[in-house]
Amino acid sequence: MFYRIATIGFLLVTLMSCAQSPQFDAKASWQEFVQLVEDNYAYLDTAPVDWPALKQYYSKQAIAIQSEEEFVDFLQVIKQFFIDPHFNVSPLNSNDFSVTPTGSDIWVAKHADKFVIERIKAGSAASKSKLSVGDTVTNIDGKTITEVINTVFNHTTFPLTDNHKVWAVNVALGGYRNQPREVSAIAQNGDVVTVNLAPSYEAINALKDGPALVVKEIDDVGYIRFNNNLGDSNTVSAFTRAIEELAHTKGLVIDLRNTPSGGNTSVAEPILGHFVDRKTAYQRYQLQTPKQNYQDATLQTAYVQPTAPHYNKPVVVLAGRWTGSMGEGMTIGFDAIGAKAVVGEPMADLLGGISQFTLPNSSITVELGFERLYHVNGSYRENFVPQSVANQDAFNHNTPILNTMFSGDRELAYAVSMLADKFTGNFMVKNETVE
């Protein structure tokens, strides 16, 4: 993720630990937290919670808190009401949930009164287990779904919507930081499945030891997948080499489905630049400050400049639940500069470019989106939804070539089908063994 650093207050003291903070003032910290949200959070007007009511409900509880550590835990509950993965409170410890979506590999949706697995992240611990899309999750770490929701929201009596409940279950499925998980579900055939999963961060951390990109050639179509590295400057040169290797292809699939940690514009913009031949707009934004609400700020435009070599063939982009932050920015950027299609499912919705604030006389930091982001067509970035393969009735999901070449990855198969003359089975890997 990409953020700027800001500090609230003009006096910061050195703290030996959260528990040993004699100068901690819960009332002042609560007031500062409320003020920084109202002054700086560019998504408050569309937040999925009644903020005035939430403030009123939690105010007495906030000012009664005795320690900084307890106040951190308190704010981590408050932030869950915003259902915004970019809204974070630190410091974190082993008793806190993993950060979503980086620390998650299972995604559920609510169907009637059931929480059904919609997506399992490729290459994750969950993908190697007996869990399947369509299973109904019943228990997480020995807790029922009701108990899980109560844990994430600390047994609140403040009204929770279905969206809040779904968010809570998805947060809990990611597990506690660096700790193994146990998940029970009812399979579609009625069998009860219980699996023990490795900590969710293990798979994402393992990518650091692998190649920056996965580069393949499928028939006459090129394929480039990012390995959660949009914040690594080395990705830029790796992408340039990939474009050089795939220059002869008839089209290109760009896979952004594994970018949950986001990145920064210094990586994204040179990559997008390979697909334009002139200065081109790729997203728009408005900044919120304590002195000006984003709605009153100038709507600015971000551009990309051409990068050599130029690739002028059709491009299809893949995006989904683990496309986060700068990955989302690149997705709408590709759409803006003329991608043939963006295929997948709703993205992670990490809202805005973020700032980090430190509450005075404490070590508590709060990250939130101060930069409201838009597609170049003026719509909110978070409202952009990729084209679903499930809606493509003319596309045959069950061909043998799909099962053998794409391991059931319907989105990749559909993307290639949009670009290739035909499937021949010629599947050439440029830099790693086919997964």
N, C-alpha and C positions, 0 to 999 in steps of 0.2 A: 504494500500500500504506500501511497505517497502523501506525506504531510509536512506541514511547517510547524515549528515549535513556537509557542507563546507561553508567557508566564503571567499568572494573575497575581496581583499584589506586588508590593515593592520590598517585602522583607521575607526571606526564606531562611529558616533555621535548620541546623543539622540535627537529624533525628537518629538516635541510636537504633530504634526499632519502632514498628507500629505500636507495639504494646507499651513501650516506654516513651510516651509522648506527653509530658506534663503540661505543655502549652497548647495541646489540642483543644479546640473550641468547637463543639459540634454545632452550636447555633450559628456561629460565623461561617463554618464550612458549608452548612446547608444553604445559607443565604447566598454564599458565593457560587455554589453549584447551580442553584436556581437561576441566578443572574447570568452565569456564563451560558447556560442553555438558552435562555431567552434572548441574549445578546448575539450569540454566535451560531446557533444551530439553524442552518438554512432549510431544514426539513420539518421544523416544528409545526408549521401550518398544515402539513399533510400527515402528521404522525398518527398512528392507529390507536391513539389514546386521548382521552380528555385531559389535557395537561393541567388546566386550573383545578379540576377535581382531584387529579393525582397529587398535586402539590398539597392541597388541603388535607387529603386523607393521610399523607405520610409526614406532615409537618411536625406534629407533636412527638411522633416516634423518633424522628431525626434528631431533634434537639435534646432528647433524653439519652442519647448514646454517649457512652463514657470513654471509649477508646478509638483510636484511629483505625485499628484493625477491624473493629466492629462496624465502623462507618464505611469502610471499603466494601465489606460484605453487604451492607445495607444498600449502597449505591449500585452494586452489581445486580440487585433485585430490581431496583428502579429502572435501570437501563433495559431490562428485558421487555418492558412494556412498549418500547419503541420498535421492536422487531427490526433492528438495524445492526447488521454485523460490524459496521464501522463505528458504532457507539460503544466505546469500551472504557472500563475503569480498572486502574492498576494501583498498586502491585498485585500480582496474582500468586497463588500458592497451590499446593497439591490438593487442597479441598475445594478448589474452584473448577468449574467446567472448562473443557477445552474451548478455544475460540472458534466460533463458527464463521465461515465454512471450512477454514484450513484444517481444523481438528474435527472433521466429520466425514463419514463415508457412507451413511445411510440417510435417505430422505423419505419421510412419510407425508401422506395427505390424509385428511379426515373424510371418511365415507360413512355417512350416517353417524353411528356412535363408535366406529372402528377407526384405528390408525393404521393405514395400509401402506406398505413399502412401495414407493413410486420409482425410486432410483437407488442403485447401489454403485458406488464409485469404482470404476475400472482400476484394477491393480491394487486395491485396498485389502485390508484384512477381511472385511465383510464380503468382498467379492470372491474370496477363497473359502468361504464358509458355506453352510447348507441353507443360508437365507436366500430368498428369491424375491424378485419383484412380484407383488400381489399377495405376499404373506401379510397377516395381520399381527402387529406387535402387541404383545400382552403384558410383558414384564421387562424391566430394564434394571439390572443389578439387584434383582430380587424384589423390586417395587412394582406395584400395579401402576397402570397409566395414571390413575387419579393421584396416587402417591407421588409419582414422578412430577406431575404438574404442580402439586403442592410444594415439592422440594424446590423446583426452579423458581417459583414465585413466593417461596417462604410462607406458605399457608395464608396468603393474603385473602381478605374478604372483599377487596376491591374487585369490581366486575371484570371478568375475563371473557374475551370474545373467543370464537372458535379459532381465529388466527393466532391468538395468544397461546391457546392450548396446543395447537400444532407446532408452534415455535418451541414451546417448552419441551415437547417430546423429541423434536429434532436436536435441540441442545443436549438433552440427556443422552441421546443415542451416541453423541460424540464422546461421552464419558468424561470422567474427571481427568485433569491434566496428567499425562504420562502414566495413567493407570489402566490396567486391563478392564474389559467390560464383559458382562454377561447379558445376552439378549434372548428372550423367549418369544416365539411367534407361532401362530397357527397357519400352516401351509394351506394352499388352496384345496388340497385333497383331504384336509381335516387333521392331518398329522400335527403333533406338537413338536416344534423344533426349538432346542436350546443350544446356543453356541457361546463359546468363550472366545473373545476377540482380543487381539493385541491392542495396546494403546493406539489411538487413531493417528497420532503424530508420527508413528514409526514409518509408515509407508511414504508420507510426504517428505520426511527427513532423509529417507534413503535416496530420493531423487538427486540430492546434492552430490552424490558420488557417481551419478550417471552422466550421460551426454546432455548437453544443453538442449538439444532438439532430437526428435525422432524424425528421420528423413527417409521416405520410401518412394518407390515409383510403382504404381498400380496400373498395368497396361500402359496407356499413354498419358496417365494423370499423375501429377506430383502430389506428395502428401508431406506436410510439416506439422508436427505436434510439439507444443511448448510443454516443458516439464516444470511448471510453477517457478519460472525464472525471469519474469518480466521486470524484476528489480536488479538483475545482474547485467552489467554493461557488456560482458562477454557474449551475451545472447545476440547482440547486434551483429558482431562479426560472424558468429556462427550462422545467423540467418542469411547474411550476404553470401556465404559459401554455399548454403543450401540452394539459394536462388540461382547461383551460377551452375550448380550441378543439374538443376531441373529446368534450365532455360529452354530446352528442346521440347518440353511436354506441351500437351494441348490444353491443359488446364491445371489448376492447383487447388488442393483442399488445405485450408488453414485450420488446425484443430486447437481451439482455445478452451477446451473443456477441463483442463487441469491447470488452472491459473487461480486458485482460491486466495492466494496471498497478495494478489495484485502486483503492483510494480510502480514504475514511474514513466513520465513522458519522455525522458532522455533515452529510454529503450524503445518505447512504443512508436514514437514519431519517425525515427530513421527506418524502422521496419515498414510502417505504412508508406513511407516515401518511395519504396520500390514499385509501388503500384500507381503512381501518378507521374505525369510528365510536366506538371506545372504546380505552382503553389495552390493548394487545395484545402478547403475547410473540412474538418473532420468531427468537430464537436463545438458546442457553445456552452457558456457558463456565466453565472452571476455570483458575485461575492457578497457575503454578509459580514458586517462588522458591528461592533457595539453602537456605532453612530448611524448605521444605515442598514435597514432590512434589505435582503437580497432583491425583493420585488421592486425596490426603488433604485437599485443599482443598474448600471449600464450592462446590457446583454453583450458580452464579448465573444469573440470567435477565435478558436484555436486552429492553426493551420499546420499542414505538413509540406515540406519541401521535397523535391525529387531526390531519390537516392539511387546511385548506380549499383548494379545494372537494373534497368527498367524491365519489369515483367508485364506484358500487355495482353496476356491470355485471360480467359475467364477464371474467376476465383469463387469458390464456395467456402463459407466459414461455418465451423461447428462450434456451438456454444451451449452451455447448460448450467445445472445447479452449482457446479464448481468453477464457473467462470466468474471471477470476482474483481471488483475495483478496476484496475487498469485493463484487465482482461475484458471487462464490460465496455470500457472506453474504446478499446481496439475493435470490439465487435460492432459497435455503432459507427465507429470510424470507417471500417471496411464497408459497411452498408452505405455510408455517406459518399464514399469515393467510387462506388460503382460495382460492388461485389454482385455476382450473378444471383446469389441467394445466401441467406443466413439460416442454417438448419439446426434444430435442436429443441430445447425446452426453456422455460423461464430461467433467468440467470440468478446470481446470488443476491443481487440488490444491496451491495455495499454502497451506501449513499454518500455521494459527494467526495471532493477532495477534503482531507481532514486536517485539523489542527490539534495539537496536544497542549492542554492547559494543566497547570499545577495549582492545586488549592493552597492558599497561604498557610504558613506554619504547619506544613504536613509534607508527606512524600506521596500524596494521592494525586494521580494524574487522570485526566479525563480526555478522551479522544472523541471528537464528533465532527460532522461534516459542515464546514463553513462555506463550501463552494457548491452552489446548485448547478447540476450538470444537465445538459440537453443534447438531444440529437440535433443535427443541423436543420432539421425540419421544424424545430421549435418544441417538440414533445419532450417530456421528462425522460431522462435516460432509463430510469427504473421501469418505465412503462413499455420499453421495447421488448418484444417477445419474438424469439426465433420461430421460423416456420417448422411446424411439427410434422414428423414423418407419419405419425398415426393418421393424419388427415389426407395422406396421399393415396387414395384408393387405387390408383392405377399402378402403384408400385407393389410388386410381389415381394412380400417379406420372407417368404419361405423357400426361395430357390436354393438349390445345392451350392451354388457359387457363393451365396451369402453366408451359409453355414461354414463352408470350408475356408473361404478367404477372409471373412470379416468377423469370425467368431461371434456371430449374433449381433454385431454392431450395426443396427439398421440405419443409423444416421450416417455413418461413414459409407455404407453401401449405397444409400440414396444419393449422397453427395457425389460419389464417383460416377454413379449412373447418369447424373446430370451433365457430366463432363466427358466421359469416355464414349467412343463410338460403339464399343461392345465390350463385354467381359470375355477375356480369353484365358484367364487364369495366370497370366504373366505377372508375378508379384515379386518385385525386386526391392530388397532392403538395402538402403544406402549406408546405414551406420549402426544397426543393431539387429539382433535376432527378433523375428516376428513374435509378438507376445501372444 
